[in-house]
Amino acid sequence: MSEKMNIVTEKKLAAGLSITSNAVIIILKFIAGIISGSISIISEAIHSMSDFLASVLTFFAVMKSSEPADNDHPFGHGKYEDMSGFIEGGLIIFAALYIIYEACKKLFMREAFEVDTTLGIAVMLFAVIANFFVSSVLFKVAKKSNSISLFADGEHLRTDIYSSLGVMAGLVLIKATGIHILDPIIAILVALFILKAGFSISKETLNNLLDGSLPPEDLKSIEEIINSYKNSSVSGVKNLKARRCGPSTDIELTILFPKNMTINECHNVCDEIENLIKKKLEHVTIMIHAEPDNQIISEKPNSIHDTKTTGH
C-alpha cells in the first residue's frame, strides 16, 4: 500500500472515530441534562450535537477530497475540505447562539429551579477524557495529511474539552455552594467561548474558499528560498501567487534568469527551488515559468498577492 493510500486510510479512520465518540457523548449529555435539570449540561449536549454533525461532514469531505482529479474537477477535490470546515464553523456559531438563548430564558425565569449535579459531573469528566483522546488523534492525522477539515474537527472537539471542563467546574461549585443560578450563567460563558472558536474556524476556511493568500510565515519561507539564489543564478521573480486548496498548496511563479544561461541550467535551478519549497511546506503543487531577464534586477522578489491560481 502506497504512502498516499495509507494517509487517506488514516484520515477516514480518524473521521470515523470522531463520529462514534461524538454519538456516545451526545447521548450521555442529553440523559444527564434531562435527569439533572441543568441547562449548562443540555447546552453541552447541543454543542456536542454540532460536533457530531461536523464530524459527519468531515468524514464525507475527507472521502470526497481524496478522489483524484477528473474532467469536472481538473484541479482535484480539495475544496470539499475547505467547504466542510466552513460549515463546521457555522454550526459552532449556531450552537453557541442557541445556548445563549436557552440560558437567558432560564436565567430570567421567575420560578425557582434546582440542579442535580452528581450525574452531570461524572458525564462531563468522561466527555473531557474522550474528547482529549479523539482530538489528539485528529490533530496528529491532520498535521500528517495537511487536512483542514480534520483540523477543524479537532478544534471543534478541543473547544468541547474546555467547555466541558467549565461546566464541570461550575457543577462542582453549585454542589458546594447550593447557588443554582450559576448554572445558566456558566452556560452563557461557555457559549461565548464556543462562539469565538466558530468565528475563527469560519474565517480561516473562508479565506481558503476565496483563494486567499497563504499565512505570512509561509510566504516568507518561499521568498527566502528564492532570495537564496539571487546572487548566483536568479535575477528576479514576478507573478508570484499561492493559495490553499483543501489539504494541498498551489504555487505559481515566474523566475527571471540571465540571458547567458542555458535552458538546461535554468531547468536545474527551477527543480532545485521547487524541491526546496516542497520540502519546506509539504503537500505542494508548483508551476514555474522561466523567462530571460531583460534588465538587471536587484530588488527582492515581489510579495505574494491574494490572486487565484489558474493551473498546477
C-alpha positions as CSV (number, residue, x, y, z in Angstrom):
1,M,0.0,0.0,0.0
2,S,1.4,3.4,-1.0
3,E,2.1,6.2,1.4
4,K,-0.8,8.3,-0.1
5,M,-3.3,5.4,0.4
6,N,-2.1,5.0,4.0
7,I,-2.7,8.7,4.7
8,V,-6.2,8.5,3.1
9,T,-7.0,5.4,5.3
10,E,-5.8,7.2,8.4
11,K,-7.9,10.2,7.6
12,K,-11.0,8.1,7.2
13,L,-10.4,6.2,10.4
14,A,-9.8,9.4,12.3
15,A,-13.0,10.9,11.0
16,G,-14.9,7.7,11.8
17,L,-13.5,7.7,15.4
18,S,-14.8,11.3,15.8
19,I,-18.3,10.3,14.7
20,T,-18.5,7.4,17.1
21,S,-17.1,9.3,20.0
22,N,-19.5,12.2,19.5
23,A,-22.5,10.0,19.2
24,V,-21.8,8.4,22.6
25,I,-21.1,11.7,24.3
26,I,-24.3,13.3,22.9
27,I,-26.5,10.5,24.3
28,L,-24.8,10.7,27.7
29,K,-25.1,14.5,28.0
30,F,-28.7,14.7,27.0
31,I,-29.6,12.0,29.5
32,A,-27.6,13.7,32.3
33,G,-29.1,17.1,31.3
34,I,-32.7,15.9,31.4
35,I,-32.3,14.0,34.7
36,S,-30.4,16.8,36.4
37,G,-32.4,19.7,35.0
38,S,-29.1,21.5,34.2
39,I,-29.3,24.0,31.2
40,S,-25.4,24.0,31.1
41,I,-25.3,20.2,30.6
42,I,-28.1,20.4,27.9
43,S,-26.1,23.2,26.3
44,E,-23.1,21.0,26.2
45,A,-25.3,18.3,24.6
46,I,-26.3,20.8,21.9
47,H,-22.6,21.7,21.5
48,S,-21.8,18.0,21.1
49,M,-24.6,17.7,18.6
50,S,-23.0,20.3,16.4
51,D,-19.7,18.4,16.9
52,F,-21.4,15.2,15.6
53,L,-22.8,16.9,12.5
54,A,-19.4,18.4,11.9
55,S,-17.8,15.0,12.2
56,V,-20.2,13.5,9.7
57,L,-19.4,16.4,7.3
58,T,-15.7,15.9,7.8
59,F,-16.0,12.1,7.1
60,F,-17.6,12.7,3.7
61,A,-15.4,15.7,2.9
62,V,-12.3,13.5,3.6
63,M,-13.6,10.8,1.3
64,K,-14.5,13.2,-1.4
65,S,-11.3,15.3,-1.3
66,S,-9.2,12.1,-1.6
67,E,-10.7,11.4,-5.0
68,P,-8.3,12.0,-8.0
69,A,-8.9,14.9,-10.4
70,D,-11.4,14.3,-13.2
71,N,-12.9,16.1,-16.2
72,D,-15.3,18.1,-14.0
73,H,-12.7,18.9,-11.3
74,P,-9.3,19.1,-13.1
75,F,-7.6,20.6,-10.1
76,G,-8.9,17.9,-7.7
77,H,-11.5,17.9,-4.9
78,G,-9.5,19.6,-2.1
79,K,-12.1,22.4,-1.8
80,Y,-14.6,19.9,-0.3
81,E,-12.5,20.0,2.9
82,D,-12.5,23.8,3.0
83,M,-16.3,23.8,2.5
84,S,-16.7,21.3,5.3
85,G,-14.6,23.4,7.6
86,F,-16.6,26.5,6.8
87,I,-19.9,24.7,7.5
88,E,-18.4,23.4,10.8
89,G,-17.6,26.9,11.9
90,G,-21.2,27.9,11.1
91,L,-22.6,25.0,13.2
92,I,-20.4,26.1,16.1
93,I,-21.7,29.7,15.9
94,F,-25.3,28.5,15.7
95,A,-24.9,26.2,18.7
96,A,-23.4,29.0,20.7
97,L,-26.2,31.4,19.9
98,Y,-28.9,28.8,20.8
99,I,-27.1,28.0,24.1
100,I,-27.2,31.8,25.0
101,Y,-30.9,31.9,24.1
102,E,-31.9,29.0,26.3
103,A,-29.7,30.1,29.2
104,C,-31.2,33.6,29.1
105,K,-34.7,32.1,29.2
106,K,-33.8,30.1,32.3
107,L,-31.8,33.0,33.9
108,F,-34.7,35.4,33.8
109,M,-37.5,32.9,34.7
110,R,-39.3,33.9,37.9
111,E,-39.8,30.3,39.2
112,A,-37.1,28.7,41.2
113,F,-35.1,25.7,39.9
114,E,-32.6,23.2,41.3
115,V,-29.9,21.3,39.6
116,D,-28.8,17.7,40.5
117,T,-25.0,17.9,39.9
118,T,-23.6,14.5,40.7
119,L,-24.5,12.7,37.4
120,G,-23.5,15.8,35.4
121,I,-20.1,15.9,36.9
122,A,-19.4,12.3,36.0
123,V,-20.6,12.7,32.4
124,M,-18.6,15.9,31.9
125,L,-15.4,14.1,33.2
126,F,-16.0,11.3,30.8
127,A,-16.5,13.8,27.9
128,V,-13.3,15.6,28.7
129,I,-11.2,12.4,28.7
130,A,-12.8,11.0,25.5
131,N,-12.6,14.3,23.6
132,F,-9.0,14.8,24.6
133,F,-8.0,11.4,23.2
134,V,-10.0,11.8,19.9
135,S,-8.9,15.4,19.3
136,S,-5.3,14.4,19.8
137,V,-5.7,11.7,17.1
138,L,-7.4,14.2,14.7
139,F,-4.7,16.8,15.2
140,K,-2.0,14.2,14.6
141,V,-3.6,12.9,11.4
142,A,-4.5,16.5,10.2
143,K,-0.8,17.6,10.6
144,K,0.4,14.5,8.7
145,S,-2.1,14.8,5.9
146,N,-2.4,18.7,5.9
147,S,-6.2,18.2,6.2
148,I,-8.1,21.4,7.0
149,S,-11.4,19.6,7.7
150,L,-9.7,17.2,10.2
151,F,-8.0,20.1,11.9
152,A,-11.3,22.0,12.1
153,D,-12.9,18.9,13.6
154,G,-10.1,18.6,16.1
155,E,-10.6,22.3,17.0
156,H,-14.3,21.6,17.4
157,L,-13.6,18.8,19.9
158,R,-10.9,20.9,21.7
159,T,-13.4,23.6,22.4
160,D,-15.7,20.9,23.7
161,I,-13.0,19.9,26.2
162,Y,-12.7,23.4,27.6
163,S,-16.4,24.0,27.7
164,S,-16.9,20.6,29.4
165,L,-14.3,21.5,32.0
166,G,-16.0,24.8,32.5
167,V,-19.4,23.2,33.0
168,M,-17.9,20.5,35.3
169,A,-16.2,23.2,37.4
170,G,-19.5,25.1,37.6
171,L,-21.4,22.0,38.7
172,V,-18.8,21.3,41.4
173,L,-19.3,25.0,42.6
174,I,-23.1,24.6,42.6
175,K,-22.8,21.4,44.6
176,A,-20.5,23.1,47.1
177,T,-22.4,26.4,47.5
178,G,-26.0,25.5,46.6
179,I,-26.3,28.6,44.3
180,H,-28.2,27.1,41.4
181,I,-28.5,30.3,39.4
182,L,-24.8,29.8,38.5
183,D,-26.0,27.1,36.0
184,P,-27.3,29.3,33.2
185,I,-24.6,31.9,33.9
186,I,-22.0,29.2,33.2
187,A,-23.8,28.1,30.1
188,I,-23.6,31.7,28.7
189,L,-19.9,31.9,29.5
190,V,-19.3,28.6,27.7
191,A,-21.3,29.7,24.7
192,L,-19.2,32.9,24.3
193,F,-16.1,30.7,24.3
194,I,-17.6,28.5,21.6
195,L,-18.7,31.5,19.6
196,K,-15.1,32.7,19.4
197,A,-13.9,29.3,18.1
198,G,-16.6,29.2,15.5
199,F,-15.7,32.6,14.0
200,S,-12.0,31.7,14.0
201,I,-12.6,28.4,12.0
202,S,-15.1,30.1,9.6
203,K,-12.6,32.9,8.9
204,E,-9.7,30.5,8.0
205,T,-11.8,28.2,5.8
206,L,-13.5,31.1,4.0
207,N,-10.1,32.6,3.2
208,N,-9.2,29.2,1.5
209,L,-12.5,29.1,-0.3
210,L,-11.9,32.6,-1.7
211,D,-8.4,31.6,-2.8
212,G,-6.8,33.9,-0.2
213,S,-3.1,34.1,0.3
214,L,-1.0,31.8,2.4
215,P,-0.1,32.8,6.0
216,P,2.7,35.3,6.3
217,E,5.2,32.8,7.6
218,D,4.7,30.5,4.6
219,L,5.1,33.4,2.2
220,K,8.3,34.4,3.9
221,S,9.7,30.9,3.6
222,I,9.0,30.9,-0.2
223,E,10.7,34.3,-0.6
224,E,13.7,33.3,1.5
225,I,14.2,30.2,-0.7
226,I,14.1,32.3,-3.9
227,N,16.3,35.0,-2.5
228,S,19.0,32.4,-1.7
229,Y,19.6,32.0,-5.5
230,K,19.6,35.7,-6.4
231,N,23.4,36.2,-6.1
232,S,24.2,33.1,-8.1
233,S,21.7,32.3,-10.8
234,V,18.3,34.0,-10.4
235,S,17.9,37.6,-11.4
236,G,14.4,38.1,-10.0
237,V,10.9,36.8,-9.8
238,K,7.5,38.1,-10.8
239,N,3.8,36.9,-10.8
240,L,4.3,35.0,-7.6
241,K,1.0,33.5,-6.4
242,A,0.0,31.0,-3.8
243,R,-3.2,29.6,-2.3
244,R,-4.5,26.7,-0.1
245,C,-6.8,24.1,-1.7
246,G,-8.0,21.7,0.9
247,P,-5.0,19.6,2.0
248,S,-2.7,21.0,-0.7
249,T,-1.0,24.3,-1.6
250,D,-0.9,25.6,-5.1
251,I,2.0,28.0,-6.1
252,E,2.7,29.8,-9.4
253,L,5.7,32.0,-10.1
254,T,7.9,33.3,-13.0
255,I,11.6,33.3,-12.4
256,L,13.9,35.6,-14.4
257,F,17.3,34.3,-15.5
258,P,20.4,35.9,-17.1
259,K,20.4,35.7,-20.9
260,N,23.6,33.8,-20.9
261,M,22.2,30.8,-19.0
262,T,21.3,27.7,-21.0
263,I,17.8,26.1,-20.9
264,N,19.3,23.1,-19.1
265,E,20.9,25.3,-16.4
266,C,17.6,27.2,-15.9
267,H,15.7,24.0,-15.6
268,N,18.0,22.6,-13.0
269,V,17.7,25.7,-10.9
270,C,13.9,25.6,-11.1
271,D,13.9,21.9,-10.0
272,E,16.1,22.9,-7.0
273,I,13.8,25.7,-6.0
274,E,10.7,23.5,-6.4
275,N,12.2,20.7,-4.3
276,L,13.2,23.1,-1.5
277,I,9.7,24.7,-1.4
278,K,8.1,21.2,-1.3
279,K,10.4,20.1,1.5
280,K,9.6,23.3,3.5
281,L,5.8,23.5,3.0
282,E,4.8,19.9,2.1
283,H,1.8,18.9,0.0
284,V,2.7,21.5,-2.6
285,T,1.9,21.7,-6.3
286,I,4.2,24.2,-8.1
287,M,4.2,25.7,-11.6
288,I,7.4,27.6,-12.5
289,H,7.8,29.6,-15.7
290,A,11.3,30.7,-16.7
291,E,11.9,33.9,-18.6
292,P,15.1,35.7,-19.8
293,D,16.0,38.8,-17.8
294,N,16.0,41.9,-20.0
295,Q,17.5,44.1,-17.3
296,I,19.5,43.8,-14.1
297,I,17.0,43.3,-11.2
298,S,18.4,43.9,-7.8
299,E,15.3,44.2,-5.7
300,K,13.8,41.4,-3.6
301,P,11.0,39.2,-5.1
302,N,7.5,40.6,-5.1
303,S,5.2,39.7,-2.3
304,I,2.6,37.1,-2.9
305,H,-0.8,38.7,-3.5
306,D,-4.3,37.3,-3.0
307,T,-4.9,36.1,-6.5
308,K,-6.4,33.0,-7.9
309,T,-4.2,30.2,-9.2
310,T,-5.1,29.2,-12.7
311,G,-3.2,26.0,-13.0
312,H,-0.9,23.4,-11.5
